[in-house]
Amino acid sequence: MPNWSLNGPQIVLIIALIGSLASGLPKGADAHPHVWATVRSEVVFGPENKITGIKQAWTFDEFYSAMAVQGLDANGDGVYTKEELEELAKVNVDSLQEFDYFTFVREAGDESFLPLKGPEDYWVEYGDTVLTLHFTLPLKTPIDPGAKGVTIDVYDPSFFVAFGFAEKNPVTVGGMAPGCTAKVDAPDAESAEAAKALSEAFFSQLGANSNYGSQFAQTALVKCEPR
Amino acid sequence: MRAPVTKILLGFVLALVVTMCAPLASAQTAPAAFGPSAQSQAAPPAFSGPAPHAAPLQAKGPFGSLLTWIAQTQQTMQRKLAATVKDLKSGNALVAGFWLAWGSFVYGIVHAAGPGHGKAIISSYVLANEETVRRGILISFLAAAVQGLMAVALVGVLVIAINGTGFQVNAWVAHLETASYALVFVVGFLLLVSALRRLWRRWTAAGSGHSYDAHAHAHAHAHAHAHHHHDHRHEDCEACGHIVDVRDIAGPMSWKKVLAVVFAVGIRPCSGAVLVLIFALAQGLFWAGVAATFAMAFGTAITVSVLATLALGSRQLALAADGQNASWVEAVWTVCAIGGALLVMTIGLLLFLTSLGPARPF
């Protein structure tokens, strides 16, 4: 076989070509968003400046909104009441559990997430062709953010839903919490965590737990002045 | 093959023209065809204040700006599409109709440039088979057309005919996705089986490595006339330089195979098209959704065609790299046939397993 040795690199080339066709493609089906949601979060404070939970209001894009309310105008009067949309709200928050409510709360600088209880006070409202889902996520253990702070990320790791904080009043402080502030940090392109998120995202494209969406995560930081 | 491609292209254009013309007749009778914007439509019943606007998305990391650009472009386009559908009701229907078709077309191209939409499957399929560029384009367009038709049929039946809910539509899209991926896996498996069988037949027919030897090749060639009755198939191969013969590994084109892959990929309706259709329907403009769906499918088909053509082009390059060398040519065809079939199988299996995951909330 005189020519085989010459062709070795070419075979590698072909295999590389085929491989590049395959890489990143399958699970990547979710790697572009199909649903857009604008996030407004209220950090609920209880006694002693402790965060007791997060009140979420997610407003969806017009296309998804039309899809979600389709067929739910029971009396056909063109108005979608809270009662008519009750089932939608329930289905939404129930299936959100599998996805950790797309809400990730941490003590600033900590790796692990603070556990959340199931959603309370949930409902959806529809008007002006957009749908908004409201629900409250109580923290299992209320926490004092202190000067170091607590961070809240809202994102879909698979990036099927593109979450973005609202331009106006994205995070607010609710309840009696003197000296406490909440604001959204712009993503820091230089940070080590950002680089880590990217490499993770790059290698997890094929897996079932794609983390592509974390690159788009915006972080809200809640801090309290020492009293 | 030229005729079917032309027919399908014509079909797309016709479907577009017909659906785009439908509203013009009705728009002329509408008194407020040139009225103000859609803001005066229905007052929001329960919504407090205007809908909030999201801050622009931003991705981190070295490719952040590119990813951000892609995501933002899609968001901007989707918003424009929604605004255009609303404009059809209140603004200049002709202008809005043009922008809807154009916008959907571009959205289809961009949307399909992301993963999904059968690009990888179709590219691997044409790679595995003895397909030409024209056939690759034909398959891409047929698959996109079937995807568009499925979206229209799904929304037509579930929403218009039985006034089903968004949940039902979502569930059906999910079922069809799962079925599509399972079928893709089966198509890949059948491709692999037939490629291996042909390869086996070649090996047993060709004898013990005869054709891999350059000396034997020259020898057989020189004596081809003397051994005319020896082994016809073998001689053909030696005389015309292997290429026609080794293509056998990939197998000839057949409509059955083409339709199998078109059906497997196409029964999964494009979720983007389903959303546009339902939104248009909610605005009372189903035809606009249909037009947008086919314009979108047209754009998607172009992107998929380009990728399938690239796959074929790279095989051609590989073949040409050492076209005189029979064993090289044979190796390329073998790698493409088996590799392509394995790819189709793998993609089908991975997507199938993923589609069995928990139901998405949105």
Interface residues (C-beta under 8 A of the other chain):
Chain A: M1 P2 N3 W4 L6 N7 Q10 I11 L13 I14 I15 L17 I18 L21 A22 G24 L25 P26 K27 G28 A29 A31 H32 P33 H34 V35 W36 A37 T38 V39 R40 T59 F60 D61 E62 F63 Y64 A66 M67 A68 V69 Q70 G71 L72 G78 V79 Y80 T81 K82 L88 V91 N92 V93 D94 S95 L96 E98 F99 E125 Y126 G127 D128 T129 V130 T132 F160 V161 A162 G164 F165 A166 E167 K168 P170 V184 A186 P187 D188 A189 S191 A194 A195 A197 L198 A201 L206 A208 Q215 F216 Q218
Chain B: A42 P44 P45 A46 F47 P50 A51 P52 H53 A54 A55 P56 L57 Q58 A59 K60 G61 P62 F63 G64 L67 T68 I70 A71 Q74 Q75 Q78 R79 L81 A82 H111 G114 P115 G116 K119 A120 S123 S124 L127 V159 N163 G164 T165 G166 F167 Q168 V169 N170 Y212 D213 A214 S271 G272 V274 L275 V276 I278 F279 L281 A282 A311 S314 A318 A321 D322 N325 S327 W328 A331 V332 V335 C336 G339 G340 L343 T346 I347 L350 L351 L353 T354 G357 P358 A359 R360 P361 F362
